[in-house]
């Protein structure tokens, strides 16, 4: 029995990995063409575009994994059904529950690996990709660290702890260097926002230290205005979209917004989607199973394959639709993220019970 379990699991893993490789390769190729034709200029040339796409590969693997589970499950198990291998396995005394369990174990193993990629590798890759892109296209040196974003423009270094989508910053540090590369001014402020009417950045409760190497003079201002802090165009690029953040970062960011009475619904939805994505992969695999096991002795597998793909696409579209509707109509984010999952899980389980 262990040999059969291993054989089923191996076929599932190979099928899913092949489907994932094809989907990610096609998406990466399209991304390369788009980046090269739309953004390649100056220092952001062929090599930089290749590196940008390479850095974003882990995120693409995470995004396409649920679809790969559906296609890989349908194709690998479908090939076994076509060759009558599933019939032979059941004739050997292996129950349908045992076969389904072997398939789900293989899916769970793949999910653990992909979640690790999505939570640990993908966010770092996205930060590196965006930092490189911004640095080469704007001429500003941008470095996204684990706890702070650093931007260099000329002789000024700007450190920002948190970048909010509403054109506001938290934890701002500014270091201005003199001609001899010594620090002539150091400015710190807990928060800052952009004043579009004057096109200036307003630093709240700013502390400023001026130094000439011998004497240091300290000042404190309730509001301190600067023009050259962070270009609004650059600001739009360095804001990380919630969909590209790790679950831990989303949780911290969400709590920060709630503590400051700011709208956190978009980030809360993205947080719950990070949890439902692995489960949606299992749902995709469950959707594939009824079409495979019910077609072991029939010749209409092509039709069942098509129906299975259509259901998978329907799940994806319904999931996105309810996510956006939840934001528009103020539905609880956890409901928007889990409702399609519950519907399709129930449908897949019902279909599996019918073929027992």
N, C-alpha and C positions, 0 to 999 in steps of 0.2 A: 504493500500500500504506500509506503514511503517513496518508493521509486515512482509510482504514478503521480503522487503529490508533487514530487520534484519535477517530473516531466511537464505537468500542467503549469506549474509556477514558472518554469524556464520559458515555456512558449509564450506565456503572458508577458513576461519581462522583455523578451526579445521583440515581440510585436509592439509593445508600447514604446520601447526605445527607438525602434525603427520609425514609427509614426511621429514621435517627438523630434527625431533628427530631421525628418523631411519638413515638418511644419516650421521648426525653428530656422532651418536653412533658407526656406522660401521667405520667411519674414525678415531674416537678416539681410537677404539679398535685396528685398524691396526697400528696407531701411537704408542700406548702403547707397542705392540709386537715388533715393530721396535726399539724403544728406549731401551727397556729392553734387547733385544738380541744383539744390536749393541753398546750401549753406557753405559749400566749398569755395573759399576765397582767401587770398592772402596766406597767412600761416596755417589756415585750416585746410590742408590739401589732402591728397590721396592717403598718405600715411596716417594723418590724424583722423580721417573718416574711418579708416580700417580699425584704428584703435578704439574709436568711439563705439562702433558696432560691436567690437570684441568685448568691451566693458559692459555693454548692455545685454550680452547673451544670457547671463544667469537670470535676469528678469524675464526675458522672453521664454526661457525654459519653464519658469514658474507659471507664466500666463497661459502657455499652450499645453500644460500638462493635463488638465481635465479633458480637453478634446482628444489628446493623444491616448488617454485611457479608453475612451469610447472607440476610436478607430483601431487602436492596437488590439483591444479585446475582441472586436468584431472580426478583424482580419485573421488574427492568430487562431482563435477558437473556431472561426468559420472554416479555415483551412483544415483543421482537425475534423470538423464535422463532414466536410466534403470528402475527405479520405476515410470516412467511417471510423476514425480513431475514437471518437466519443462513444459511438455505439459499442465498440469493442471494450472500452473501459467499463461501461455500464454492464456489459455482459460478463465481465470478470468479477462482478459483485460489488463494484464501487457505487455507492448511493449518490443520488443527485446532490444531497446536502454535503456530502464529502467533497464532491467535485467543486461545488460553489465555494466551500470553505477554502480549498486550495487556491482557487482563483483570487479570492478576497485577501488571503494571506500575502500573495505576491503583490497585489495592489497596495496593501498596507506597507509593505517593505519599500516600495517605490515612493509612496507618499512621504515616509519618514525622510528619505534622501532629498526629495524635492522641497519639503518644508525647510530643511536645513539650508538648502541653497537659497530659498526665497527669503529667509529671515537673517542669514548670516553673510551670504556672499552678494546677493543681488543689490541690497542698499548701498554697500560699499562701492560696487561697480558703477551704480548710477551716479553716486557722488563724484567719482573720478571722471566719468564721462562728461557730466555737465560742467565740472570745474575746468577740464581741458578745453571744452568747446567755448566756454565764456572767455577763458584766458586768451585763446588764439583769435577770437573774433572781435573782442573789444579792446585788446591791448592791455587790459588790466590783469594783474597776477591774482588769480583766485585759487584758494585752497580750502577745501571743505574737510575739516577734521572731524573727530568723533564728537566734540563738544562745542566747537566754535568755527565760524566761517571767517576766513581772512581774505581781505582784498587789498591789493597794493596799486596805488595810482601815483606815479612819480615818486616823490619823497614822503608820501603819506601812507601809513599802514592802518587799516581799519579792521577791528575784530568785532564780530557780532555773534552773540550767543544764540538768539532766536530770530528768525525772519518770519513775520506774519503776512498772510495774503492781503491784509488791508493797508499795505504800505506803511507798516510800523515795525519797529525793531525793538529788541530787548537785549540788555547787557552789551552796550556799545563802548568800545575802547578805541581811541584814536591816538596814534603816535606820529608826530611830525618831526622829520629829521632836517638838520641844517646842512650847510654845504660840506662840513667836515664829517658828516654822517652821525653826529651826535644828536640826541633827542632834545629838541628845543621846546617842545610842548607835548604834554600828555593830557588827554581829555577822556573822562569816563562819565557815563550817564546810564542810569538803569533802564531808560526807555527813550525812544525817539520816533517821530512821525514826519511824514513829508507834507509840506504846505504847498499845494499846487498853485495857489494864488500868487505866492512870491517865489515859487520854485526853489525853496530852501528846506533844509532838514532842521527840525526843531528838536533840540536835545533838552529833556526835562531833568531838572536838578543836576546839572552838569558840574563836575569838579575839574578845574583846569590847573595844571602845574606848568609854569614857565621856568626854564633853566638856561643859563649861559655857561654852564660848567663850574661856576663858583657860587652863584646865588640862585635860590629857588623861590619863586613867588607863586602863592596859591590863591585861587579865586573860586567862588561858587556862585552859580547863576541858576535861578529857577527856570529860565528859558535861555538857551544859547543857540543861535542860528548859524548854520554853516551851509555853504553851497556845494562844495565838493566833498561829499561823503560817499554816496552810492548812487550811480546813475539810475534813473527810473527804468531805462531800457535793460540795464543789467539786473535790476531788482526783479523784473518779470521772469528772468531766466533762472536766477539762483533759488527762487521759491520752489521747494520740492513738493510735487503733487502728492496728496495723501496715498494714492494708489501705489507709489513707489517707495513708501516708508515701511519700515519693519513694524511688527505688532507692538513691540516695546516702545518704540519712538512714538507711534500713534497714541498709545495709552498715556504716555507722559504729556504729549502735546494736547491731547483731549482734556486731561485733568487741568492743565495750565489754562486753557481757554475757559473751562467751566469756573475755575477759581476767580477769573477776571471778568466773569459775566459776559463772555463772548460766545458767539454761535459756534458750537462744536459739532453740529449734526453731520457735516460732510466728513469730518475726521472720525466720528463715532461709527458712521456707516462703513467707512474704509476699514476700521478696526474689526468690525464683525465680519466683513467680507474676507479678511485675512484668515479668520477661523473657519468660515464656511467653504472656502476654496478647496482645502484638502478633502472635506466631506463630499463636495460636489464631484471630486474625482472618483470616489467610491460610487456615487450615484450614477455617474457615466458608465462605470463598469457594470453596475446592476442593470442599467438599461440595455446593455449589450447581451446579457446572459439569456433572457427569454427568447430573443431572436435566434440565438445560436442553438440552444438546447431544444427548441421546438422545431428546428429544421433538420434534425439529424437524419430523418428518413424521407425528406421531401426534396424536390428539385428547385424550389423557389427561393434559394438562399440569396440570390442577387436582389430580389424584391425586398426581402426582409432586411438585408444590409442597407438598402436605400431608406427604408422606413426607420431603422435604427439611427441613421445619420440625421434624418429629418428631426427625430425626437431630440437628439443631442443639440442640434442647432436651435430648436424651439426652447429647450431649457436655457441655453445661453442667452437668447433674446429676451425671454420672459424674466430672467434674472436681472438683466440690465434695465429692462423696462420698469420693473418694480423698484429697483434701486433709485432710479431717477424720480419715479412717482412718489416714493417715500420722502425724498428731499423736497419736492414741490408741495405736497399736501401735508407735510409734517407728521408722517407716520413714524412710529418708533423704529429706529435704525435696525434693531435686532430682528424685528418682524420683517422689514424689507429684505434683510439679508438671508433669512432662513425660510421664508414662506415657499419660494420655488423649490427649495431643497426638500421640504416636507411633502409637497405635492408629488414630485417625481419619485421620491423614495417610496411613498405609498403605492404609486402606480407600478413601479418595478417589482415590489414585493408581491403585489396582487397578481401580476403576470407570471411570476415564478411559481406561485402556488397553483396556478391553473395547469402547469405542465407536469406537476408531480404525479 
